[in-house]
Amino acid sequence: MNKLKYLLQLADNALILGHRISEWTGHGPILEQDIAITNTALDHLGQARSLYQYAAETYNGMSDDEKKDFFSSPVFLNNTQPITEDTLAYLRDSWDFKNVLLVEQPNGDWAYTIARSFFYDHYSVLLYTALKDSKDATIAAVAEKSLKEALYHRRWSSEWVIRLGDGTDESKARMQEAIDERWAFSGELFIASDADTAMLEAGLGVPLAELRTKWMVNVEDIISQATLTMPAKDAWMHEGGKNGTHSEHLGYILAEMQYMQRAYPGMEW
């Protein structure tokens, strides 16, 4: 059961961030960056799909007793039929999502969007690098493929932090404000859930404390290059998303994203 929760954490992060970023499609500041951020959204959705496929396979292999109380969304109650990746993406309610609060935060202006991706991208590179050595062959394979995309995402968001931070007075002020505001959501990435702990002990997960140390060094380096001020490392952090406690923003995301599937169940093109 912890394995399934862990897979959902990873998949939900990718799905929700991908959806958030996709909201910029057609609204980017310049055409080149509009295309770049749209492709980034597609990368996240591709990662989510691979993880949801494995999560669905894992769930379908569980006993009826294990399935009984795992989800509390109505569609899963007394359900004995196999589920698919689409079931997990489109038919779960917010309390069954395991994504961190950072990825569900609104886009705001361009600086806020960049800050959110910047923190997550540096995390995902470290995460997928470590998961390549997972004892679970499927997780390792997904991580190896995803790492190539994550490295590009990290470079792209880091370059934007530097460009805005070391730009005009206005761009610097906006980037600093975004870094300061998003910072309070970054810590949850490294707060271990029960699933994180269990997967690490089984040799399938990653040591989040070690990742945080490396992440802090890498993030501080980019913020320094951007001539910005690093937020306090011991600042209070939001948390709860990994356990299904979310902000109101996730409800609006799911209402938009899941509308078609819920309005027309089982619809096929």
Phi and psi in degrees as a GROMACS rama.xvg file:
@    title "Ramachandran Plot"
@    xaxis  label "Phi"
@    yaxis  label "Psi"
@TYPE xy
-65.4151  -33.1076  ASN-2
-63.0033  -43.4094  LYS-3
-65.3241  -41.6871  LEU-4
-61.4721  -38.9741  LYS-5
-66.1157  -44.9425  TYR-6
-60.9453  -38.5125  LEU-7
-68.378  -36.1972  LEU-8
-57.1307  -49.3381  GLN-9
-65.986  -46.0047  LEU-10
-67.4899  -42.3633  ALA-11
-65.6848  -38.2282  ASP-12
-57.8073  -47.087  ASN-13
-67.1462  -42.0332  ALA-14
-65.6075  -50.1584  LEU-15
-68.3907  -40.6691  ILE-16
-66.075  -40.9284  LEU-17
-60.2819  -40.335  GLY-18
-66.7252  -44.2817  HIS-19
-58.1361  -48.3757  ARG-20
-64.3194  -35.0856  ILE-21
-63.3713  -19.5679  SER-22
-65.5941  -15.3602  GLU-23
-82.998  -11.4556  TRP-24
-55.977  122.179  THR-25
85.3074  -1.01789  GLY-26
-126.469  8.79752  HIS-27
-62.6315  157.344  GLY-28
-64.0249  -32.8751  PRO-29
-142.152  159.24  ILE-30
-56.6082  -45.0341  LEU-31
-59.0672  -43.1922  GLU-32
-76.3599  -27.0674  GLN-33
-61.1052  -45.217  ASP-34
-68.7059  -40.4942  ILE-35
-61.6876  -46.1143  ALA-36
-73.4656  -28.6984  ILE-37
-66.8209  -41.5759  THR-38
-65.0859  -34.9857  ASN-39
-63.5472  -42.4038  THR-40
-59.1596  -42.6573  ALA-41
-63.8714  -37.6924  LEU-42
-60.422  -46.2743  ASP-43
-62.121  -41.5467  HIS-44
-65.8805  -36.2851  LEU-45
-64.6075  -40.8448  GLY-46
-63.0414  -43.4988  GLN-47
-60.4228  -42.3637  ALA-48
-62.5186  -45.1361  ARG-49
-60.8427  -40.93  SER-50
-71.8379  -38.1403  LEU-51
-66.3731  -36.0569  TYR-52
-61.2422  -43.3415  GLN-53
-70.2844  -36.4507  TYR-54
-64.4374  -42.1155  ALA-55
-63.932  -41.4994  ALA-56
-61.5979  -41.093  GLU-57
-65.2418  -44.9819  THR-58
-62.9272  -44.0759  TYR-59
-64.3241  -22.5952  ASN-60
-88.2844  -2.8987  GLY-61
-80.3964  157.443  MET-62
-73.1142  162.662  SER-63
-60.203  -36.9827  ASP-64
-65.5058  -39.2043  ASP-65
-68.242  -36.7041  GLU-66
-71.6938  -29.4527  LYS-67
-51.9674  -46.9478  LYS-68
-113.267  11.2128  ASP-69
-70.1804  -49.0972  PHE-70
-107.493  152.049  PHE-71
-115.262  1.3315  SER-72
-67.0517  138.793  SER-73
-52.2496  -36.7091  PRO-74
-62.5863  -22.7495  VAL-75
-93.5301  -13.1729  PHE-76
-68.882  125.944  LEU-77
59.5713  22.3443  ASN-78
-89.5916  126.465  ASN-79
-114.119  0.949135  THR-80
-84.9816  150.226  GLN-81
-61.1176  146.161  PRO-82
-106.099  168.748  ILE-83
-126.935  178.855  THR-84
-59.1582  -34.923  GLU-85
-67.0615  -36.3711  ASP-86
-58.5639  -44.4369  THR-87
-69.2391  -36.0174  LEU-88
-80.2557  -38.1993  ALA-89
-108.974  -13.2079  TYR-90
-120.518  1.81863  LEU-91
-87.1463  147.597  ARG-92
-89.2638  169.022  ASP-93
-57.5621  -35.7674  SER-94
-69.6351  -13.0279  TRP-95
-97.167  0.964042  ASP-96
-86.6432  144.648  PHE-97
-116.334  13.393  LYS-98
-71.5311  153.76  ASN-99
-71.3448  157.244  VAL-100
-66.3059  -27.3059  LEU-101
-54.0935  -46.5218  LEU-102
-73.7049  -17.0052  VAL-103
-94.1019  -3.05727  GLU-104
-66.4021  146.272  GLN-105
-59.0088  156.069  PRO-106
-63.4122  -38.774  ASN-107
63.2092  -146.206  GLY-108
-86.2805  -176.403  ASP-109
-59.5994  -38.7873  TRP-110
-63.7115  -40.7928  ALA-111
-65.2403  -40.4201  TYR-112
-63.4425  -43.496  THR-113
-63.9809  -44.332  ILE-114
-60.366  -43.0743  ALA-115
-61.2368  -47.8717  ARG-116
-66.0574  -38.6577  SER-117
-57.3953  -49.4624  PHE-118
-65.1991  -43.398  PHE-119
-70.5071  -40.0097  TYR-120
-64.0027  -40.7993  ASP-121
-65.9234  -34.6701  HIS-122
-67.1142  -46.2316  TYR-123
-66.6368  -33.1796  SER-124
-63.0183  -46.3607  VAL-125
-65.5439  -39.9209  LEU-126
-62.0143  -52.8421  LEU-127
-69.7249  -30.3721  TYR-128
-61.9212  -43.3993  THR-129
-71.1838  -39.5116  ALA-130
-70.8933  -15.6698  LEU-131
-60.222  -24.2278  LYS-132
-99.4648  11.9336  ASP-133
-60.9922  146.046  SER-134
-71.8238  -14.5212  LYS-135
-86.3523  114.317  ASP-136
-61.8964  -37.1513  ALA-137
-69.5086  -44.6008  THR-138
-60.895  -42.9411  ILE-139
-62.012  -40.0285  ALA-140
-68.0001  -42.5376  ALA-141
-63.3289  -40.6392  VAL-142
-64.5581  -41.8843  ALA-143
-62.8349  -42.6016  GLU-144
-68.6843  -42.5879  LYS-145
-68.6877  -29.8774  SER-146
-60.641  -39.2703  LEU-147
-59.3332  -39.747  LYS-148
-73.2701  -40.9914  GLU-149
-63.3025  -35.1201  ALA-150
-63.0084  -40.2837  LEU-151
-66.6208  -43.922  TYR-152
-57.3274  -43.9304  HIS-153
-62.9491  -43.5625  ARG-154
-63.8856  -42.2557  ARG-155
-64.4728  -49.6824  TRP-156
-69.276  -35.2966  SER-157
-65.7414  -41.1126  SER-158
-61.8886  -36.5589  GLU-159
-70.8059  -37.0036  TRP-160
-60.6037  -44.6079  VAL-161
-66.5414  -43.265  ILE-162
-61.6532  -44.3297  ARG-163
-76.5324  -41.3309  LEU-164
-66.5398  -37.0225  GLY-165
-103.143  30.2598  ASP-166
-103.663  -125.779  GLY-167
-80.9273  170.352  THR-168
-60.1055  -40.0822  ASP-169
-68.8823  -46.0355  GLU-170
-64.0308  -37.1045  SER-171
-63.582  -45.308  LYS-172
-63.6118  -41.1739  ALA-173
-67.8679  -40.5204  ARG-174
-67.7978  -39.7446  MET-175
-63.6476  -42.692  GLN-176
-61.1204  -42.8257  GLU-177
-66.5951  -42.612  ALA-178
-60.4532  -44.5463  ILE-179
-64.044  -41.6282  ASP-180
-73.4854  -43.0578  GLU-181
-73.2078  -21.0697  ARG-182
-55.6108  -39.3818  TRP-183
-66.2607  -12.4705  ALA-184
-102.271  -8.46116  PHE-185
-76.1538  -29.8936  SER-186
-63.5308  -29.1169  GLY-187
-62.7855  -24.8317  GLU-188
-55.4885  -29.0855  LEU-189
-112.187  7.59226  PHE-190
-88.6971  115.5  ILE-191
-74.0855  128.077  ALA-192
-84.9519  174.612  SER-193
-59.7847  -37.2211  ASP-194
-67.1135  -41.4499  ALA-195
-58.1489  -46.0053  ASP-196
-65.2558  -45.3124  THR-197
-65.0055  -40.3336  ALA-198
-69.3257  -35.8915  MET-199
-64.7313  -44.3091  LEU-200
-63.7011  -28.7503  GLU-201
-87.1347  -1.8673  ALA-202
79.9734  15.7615  GLY-203
-107.222  -18.0078  LEU-204
-109.086  -157.007  GLY-205
-131.74  153.129  VAL-206
-81.2165  97.9495  PRO-207
-62.9167  -33.0842  LEU-208
-63.1801  -40.8605  ALA-209
-68.6576  -38.8864  GLU-210
-63.177  -38.8159  LEU-211
-62.2124  -40.1605  ARG-212
-61.9554  -45.8846  THR-213
-67.1334  -41.2016  LYS-214
-60.0957  -43.2735  TRP-215
-62.4522  -42.0356  MET-216
-63.9876  -45.7928  VAL-217
-66.3339  -43.5046  ASN-218
-66.2782  -42.0403  VAL-219
-63.3639  -35.4359  GLU-220
-62.9464  -45.6657  ASP-221
-67.5687  -42.2129  ILE-222
-61.9771  -36.6742  ILE-223
-66.293  -43.9706  SER-224
-61.3023  -30.9002  GLN-225
-81.4883  1.80051  ALA-226
56.7698  35.2058  THR-227
-104.777  168.827  LEU-228
-96.7217  127.89  THR-229
-71.4526  128.655  MET-230
-64.049  163.797  PRO-231
-62.8933  128.944  ALA-232
-69.7618  -23.2672  LYS-233
-102.062  20.1296  ASP-234
-64.201  153.329  ALA-235
-64.714  142.627  TRP-236
-124.098  143.34  MET-237
-70.8254  148.942  HIS-238
-156.616  170.708  GLU-239
131.316  -25.7393  GLY-240
-59.7105  -38.5571  GLY-241
-64.0354  -21.5489  LYS-242
-104.124  9.68795  ASN-243
91.4782  8.503  GLY-244
-100.472  111.125  THR-245
-120.489  167.659  HIS-246
-79.126  168.231  SER-247
-62.9819  -20.4596  GLU-248
-63.2556  -35.0017  HIS-249
-64.1182  -37.4163  LEU-250
-59.2457  -40.8877  GLY-251
-68.3533  -38.5343  TYR-252
-60.422  -48.557  ILE-253
-67.5626  -35.8511  LEU-254
-59.9502  -39.4923  ALA-255
-75.899  -46.1633  GLU-256
-71.6852  -34.0668  MET-257
-97.7904  -1.72631  GLN-258
-54.5064  -52.5063  TYR-259
-60.6608  -45.9641  MET-260
-67.4985  -34.8117  GLN-261
-78.7224  -32.8079  ARG-262
-74.1439  -32.2426  ALA-263
-130.857  75.2282  TYR-264
-55.8547  134.604  PRO-265
73.2288  11.8719  GLY-266
-62.4335  139.671  MET-267
-127.37  147.147  GLU-268
